[in-house]
Amino acid sequence: MEKYDCVIIGGGLSGLAAAARLSHFGRKVLLLEKNANLGGLNSFYHRNGVEIDSGLHAMTNFSRKSGDKSLPLNKLLRQLRIPYDDLGLIEQIQSEIRFPGASLVFDNDFCVTAAKFKALFPASAPGFDALCSFIREFDAFSLSAGNGLSARGKIREFISDRLLEDSILLPLMFYGNACEEDMELSQFVIMFRSIFMEGFCRPAAGIRAIIGILEQKIEEASCEIRRKCAAGKITREGKTLRIALSDGSAVETERIISCAGANETARLCESPIEVPARDGQMSFVEAIFCMKEGFEIAGYRNACMFFNDADTLEYRRPGKAFSTSSGVFCCPDNFKYADGQKPKHVFLRLTALANHEFWLDAPEEEYKKLKEEFREEAFAKIAGLSGLKIRQEDIFFSDVFTPRTILRWSGHANGAIYGSPAKLKDGLTPVENLFICGTDQGFLGISGSILSGISIANKYALQ
Ligand SMILES: Cc1cc2nc3c(=O)[nH]c(=O)nc-3n(C[C@H](O)[C@H](O)[C@H](O)COP(=O)(O)OP(=O)(O)OC[C@H]3O[C@@H](n4cnc5c(N)ncnc54)[C@H](O)[C@@H]3O)c2cc1C
């Protein structure tokens, strides 16, 4: 039976990063991915000759090439030996937070963003400054930081304006919160820094650029990637872990690092184990409209618009299949592409909250009907939010992804996009040498999950 130093379960971005880091140091690594594509749901596919990023709206944690070396993006590039220019990063033009009573446009210059927050909420300006100082000083990466503490509770120590509190939380929750209504404190701090203090960018060539670099690094080091090969039962014999594979074979290894989710990985273990994770409840539905060549969005400049129709923030599982009363409208055209770099087609994407119970077991006809209902509502919503004169006949094609799609491509129970509300920050499980990275370790987003893969590999497989 083939034996490895480390088997990585899942070709999500954290799994790919862990494999790239270990293979760089000469470890014999096998990466198992149950689907044909790498990247989890944050991958890409082709339709009508057009490449579509299945997940990517915006990558958080932007830093300039000459930026502070200790920023997360620079750290992850250094650890993976990726030259900055290889990612081809371009910055957002701007993004917007929109409530009925407040609209705030921000970009990657935090001084300007902070000044705008304070101008919009002058009575809370000193409190906002104090909150920013707290965020700068907080050690969010310590394993015990903020455990179980409420972000709302902390914000209210500085700010008493509910609309300002919700305006800050709206983008942070939609881009990285597994809990309803409130956030865990360290998650809040990480997301505040990564969205407001660092900012949004994207690789000009889409997520393919990142997946391609990681895949190449793994393969150049002669490590193995097996696609369409799911990890099955995990058993132990002495110090060796054995994994049964979906192709009927099995492999042995000293260590396993899994990005398949904490509970999902626990369920693979032969003897039942308990991890302090719960199956997540927060799922999304997204409609993607690819517009015909020549369609223009002149005048509309937001890369992301985080919207909320009510006066207070709605971030909870809706009581129906979906709710478009809060969400994100993303327009990937609104990044600072160089001349000739822009994709031929404009994409318009609307993400909203979904209740997995209405989607996962729906009979096929009902499922299709729900998708169509969402598609229509999302199109009308985009027209309303953007003020763009868009017509059905401008659409080249469209697609809708649902909690069922998320479950299929990420494996996270309930199609919970950000996994378990309780995270395993130290990556440890009750099984010796079985570790969790990625979503359920608590580092979310593209940059966060890559950093998670690197740090778990460093801590448990390289020392
Ligand atoms: C639709 C969507 C859009 C997003 N958009 C953005 C964005 O714009 N910007 C941003 O920064 N972040 C975004 N994110 C978040 C970001 O993509 C995730 O936080 C990150 O990619 C999670 O990576 P991960 O390594 O935890 O694993 P996941 O992506 O969750 O991948 C887990 C992998 O494990 C595989 N797997 C599961 N079980 C098994 C098994 N038994 N055997 C083998 N393989 C298995 C799955 O097939 C999957 O490939 C988005 C996420 C989603 C779902």
The ligand as a Gaussian input file, in Angstrom:
#p B3LYP/6-31G(d) Opt

LIG

0 1
 C      -19.831000      30.655000      -3.640000
 C      -18.681000      31.194000      -2.872000
 C      -18.165000      32.427000      -3.207000
 C      -17.068000      32.927000      -2.513000
 N      -16.544000      34.119000      -2.886000
 C      -15.438000      34.569000      -2.250000
 C      -14.823000      35.774000      -2.643000
 O      -15.249000      36.435000      -3.565000
 N      -13.720000      36.178000      -1.972000
 C      -13.196000      35.484000      -0.943000
 O      -12.167000      35.892000      -0.393000
 N      -13.780000      34.338000      -0.539000
 C      -14.880000      33.881000      -1.166000
 N      -15.466000      32.725000      -0.756000
 C      -14.950000      32.066000       0.430000
 C      -13.752000      31.234000       0.096000
 O      -13.847000      30.711000      -1.181000
 C      -13.687000      30.116000       1.070000
 O      -13.621000      30.672000       2.383000
 C      -12.467000      29.262000       0.844000
 O      -12.277000      29.002000      -0.507000
 C      -12.650000      27.996000       1.584000
 O      -11.585000      27.155000       1.311000
 P      -11.362000      25.810000       2.075000
 O       -9.967000      25.447000       1.828000
 O      -11.831000      25.890000       3.467000
 O      -12.213000      24.703000       1.369000
 P      -13.507000      24.523000       0.501000
 O      -13.559000      25.471000      -0.633000
 O      -14.671000      24.423000       1.385000
 O      -13.190000      23.129000      -0.140000
 C      -13.334000      21.895000       0.472000
 C      -12.890000      20.875000      -0.551000
 O      -12.890000      19.587000       0.030000
 C      -13.400000      18.673000      -0.918000
 N      -13.877000      17.501000      -0.185000
 C      -14.881000      17.445000       0.721000
 N      -14.998000      16.209000       1.213000
 C      -14.040000      15.460000       0.603000
 C      -13.642000      14.086000       0.699000
 N      -14.262000      13.240000       1.509000
 N      -12.629000      13.654000      -0.076000
 C      -11.983000      14.505000      -0.919000
 N      -12.322000      15.797000      -1.047000
 C      -13.333000      16.267000      -0.293000
 C      -14.493000      19.444000      -1.617000
 O      -14.862000      18.871000      -2.843000
 C      -13.812000      20.805000      -1.764000
 O      -13.037000      20.883000      -2.926000
 C      -16.538000      32.192000      -1.452000
 C      -17.074000      30.956000      -1.110000
 C      -18.121000      30.456000      -1.807000
 C      -18.659000      29.102000      -1.420000

